[in-house]
Amino acid sequence: EPAHFRLYVEGEMVRGCEYRGFMVHRGIEKLAESVMSYNDIPVLAERICGICGCVHNVAYVQSVEEAAGLKPPPRAEYIRTIMLELERLHSHLLWVGLAGHIVGFDTLFMQSFRIREPIMRIAEKISGNRKTYALCVVGGVRWNITPEIKIELRQMLDTLESEWQGLVAPVMHDKNVQKRTRGVGVAAATLVKQAGLLGPVARAAGVDIDCRRDHPYAAYDRVEFNVITERDGDVWARIVVRAKEVFESIRIIRQCLEKMEDGPLQLEIKEELPIGRIGLSSVEAPRGESHHFVITGENNRPRRWRVRAPTYQNLQGVPAMIKDQQIADMTISLGSIDPCFSCTDRLETIDLRSGSVKVWSQKELLNLTRTKKA
């Protein structure tokens, strides 16, 4: 989604920030309510985000299932959980790599993307796509995890765990990365609660929230995992939270593979869904809680479908996070919330002393970031 940031600066210090956010996916909601059926919409929902599309796919069908009083088969719930955690894995690895790129640590960027690639391949074997899996239908899932894929998935997890441990260990002790991220972009617990910040941003400030544990869905009530928290609330703490969550996602997938039994993938739904029912579903996306709200309607489609993605909530904290910090830290501070943007990277600054206005491109910001004086 697009967002507009106007910074008020003195020299290279940010003294204030105006933020405006926009919701491009309102057109998606209207399209669903006017021409699409209940089981067409999950494929459309995935297009809300190119990174965590499966989250929106699952959240939508769960809201419809709640409204209609449907419970999918256990095997379908385990498969949903596995795919959601595969998505979390590839999202976190992508983010850690991009964070390294922003601060000039391109070795971390390249190695993180290399380690991420087998996750994409196994997702493609399960669903036919590296992304946008078209996984869910109301009452179940489309794709099965065969015994052969189970074996490959376990092997991939073993390799991923070993390689991620080998990559993360030196990064955790890298003084240059810490110098660029400690004390930068701080969102303390007070700001988290006041602005309603979510996901790794909240957990990095010591706010112990996770929708998977607090409001379990799919098969999360049948697996064990730790909710990772840190205390400092800065960019470094967000790196640590995401790095450790990779190991928890591996743990969750292994438990699902162990506990998942044979059975049907979908419910057999013979009648139209009841009209005027309300359903709400919350799913813990890699960025935080994603909420989908549905009111069932006539003609086999919802009367109203409303989406609130976590990026909208987390962006509310950015003005406070960057105040009285250098412009060079703006890129990594904003990037640390893992915003879902529409690739329109521009930043506007207004110099409070001269009144001059400058629009920065992504390339200019990256150059400024990498030449920042310690």
Buried (B, 14 or more C-beta within 10 A) or exposed (E): BEBEBBBBBEEBBBBBBEBEBEBEBEEBBEBBBEEBEBBBBBBBBBEBBEBBBBBBBBBBBBBBBBBBEBEBBBBBBBBBBBBBBBBBBBBBBBBBBBBBBBBBBEEBBEBBBEBBEBBBEBBEBBBEBBBBBBBBBBBBBBBEBEEEBBEBBBEBBEEBBEBBEEBBEEBBEBEEBBBBBBEBBBBBBEBBEEBBBBBBBBBBBBBEBBBBBEBEBBBBEBBEBEBBBBEBBBBBBBBBBBBBBBBBBBBBBBBBBEEBEEEEBBBEBEEEBEEEBEBBBBBBBBBBBBBBBBBBBEEEBBBEBBBBBBBBBBBBBBBBBBBEBBBBBBBBBBBBBBBBBEEEBEBEBBBBEEEEEEEBEEEBBBEBBBEBEE
